[in-house]
Each structure stands twice: as C-alpha cells, then as structure tokens.
Amino acid sequence: NEVVRDGETGLLVSPGDDVQLAQALKRLLGDHALRGRLSEAGRAQAEQVSWPRIAERIERYYLELLGAR
C-alpha cells in the first residue's frame, strides 16, 4: 500500500482475504473502464518508483548536499 493507491493505481485487498480478492477480481472483470484507468495510472506510478528514477533522486540529493558546502 506504499506504492499502490487503492482505487487509483490498483485495488488493495487484505492479505489472506480470499473473499475480498474474489470481489476485487470480479470488479475488474466487469469494469473495462476501471481496468484501463488503473492500468494507466499504475504504469505511471511504477515509472516514478523505478530504480533509475530513485537513483536520479538520490544523485540529485547528494549533488545538492555537496554544492551546499
């Protein structure tokens, strides 16, 4: 739930809750527009937390720290 925002970038269910999982899957199967929105938003979010993006942020942070001295 740190990366996936329920209803925005995916559907979250409680671990081990088979009923909740089945309901979420049923919801996705029955709603083409929801699948499209979640898919698009999920890809965009995944790009933001990819290792290359994180490495860029860390590098910028260190460069800022070094420049401040």
Backbone torsions as a table, in degrees:
resi	resn	phi	psi	omega
1	ASN	NA	-0.4	175.4
2	GLU	-80.2	-24.2	-179.0
3	VAL	-109.6	-39.8	-178.0
4	VAL	-89.9	126.5	175.2
5	ARG	-101.0	116.7	-174.2
6	ASP	-56.0	125.3	178.7
7	GLY	83.1	-8.1	179.5
8	GLU	-112.4	-51.1	-179.5
9	THR	-116.6	2.4	179.4
10	GLY	170.7	-176.4	176.2
11	LEU	-118.5	125.3	179.1
12	LEU	-96.2	140.2	174.4
13	VAL	-131.2	154.8	179.2
14	SER	-67.7	138.1	178.3
15	PRO	-56.6	133.4	176.8
16	GLY	79.9	-0.6	-178.9
17	ASP	-92.2	92.5	-177.2
18	ASP	-63.3	-35.8	-178.7
19	VAL	-66.2	-45.8	178.5
20	GLN	-61.9	-41.2	178.5
21	LEU	-62.6	-45.7	179.3
22	ALA	-61.6	-40.6	178.7
23	GLN	-64.1	-42.3	180.0
24	ALA	-64.6	-43.0	178.8
25	LEU	-64.7	-41.2	177.9
26	LYS	-61.5	-42.6	178.4
27	ARG	-60.7	-44.3	178.9
28	LEU	-65.7	-41.7	179.8
29	LEU	-63.4	-32.4	-176.0
30	GLY	-91.9	-4.6	-174.6
31	ASP	-131.6	91.7	-178.1
32	HIS	-60.5	-41.5	-179.1
33	ALA	-63.8	-41.6	178.6
34	LEU	-62.7	-44.6	178.1
35	ARG	-57.3	-43.4	179.9
36	GLY	-63.7	-46.2	-179.5
37	ARG	-63.3	-46.7	-179.2
38	LEU	-63.8	-40.4	-179.7
39	SER	-62.4	-47.9	-179.2
40	GLU	-63.7	-48.9	-179.2
41	ALA	-66.3	-36.6	179.4
42	GLY	-64.9	-41.7	177.4
43	ARG	-63.1	-43.9	179.8
44	ALA	-62.7	-41.5	179.2
45	GLN	-67.0	-41.5	-179.9
46	ALA	-61.8	-36.8	178.2
47	GLU	-63.3	-37.0	-179.1
48	GLN	-69.0	-25.5	-178.0
49	VAL	-110.6	17.8	177.4
50	SER	-72.8	157.6	-178.4
51	TRP	-59.3	-40.9	177.6
52	PRO	-60.8	-39.6	178.5
53	ARG	-66.5	-43.4	179.9
54	ILE	-64.3	-41.8	178.8
55	ALA	-61.5	-40.5	177.4
56	GLU	-60.2	-44.8	-179.6
57	ARG	-63.4	-43.0	179.6
58	ILE	-64.4	-44.0	179.1
59	GLU	-60.4	-45.9	178.2
60	ARG	-59.3	-41.5	-179.8
61	TYR	-61.5	-48.1	179.3
62	TYR	-64.5	-40.2	178.2
63	LEU	-63.6	-37.9	175.9
64	GLU	-63.9	-43.2	179.1
65	LEU	-62.4	-43.7	-179.7
66	LEU	-66.7	-37.1	179.8
67	GLY	-70.6	-24.2	-177.8
68	ALA	-76.9	-13.9	-176.5
69	ARG	-83.8	NA	NA
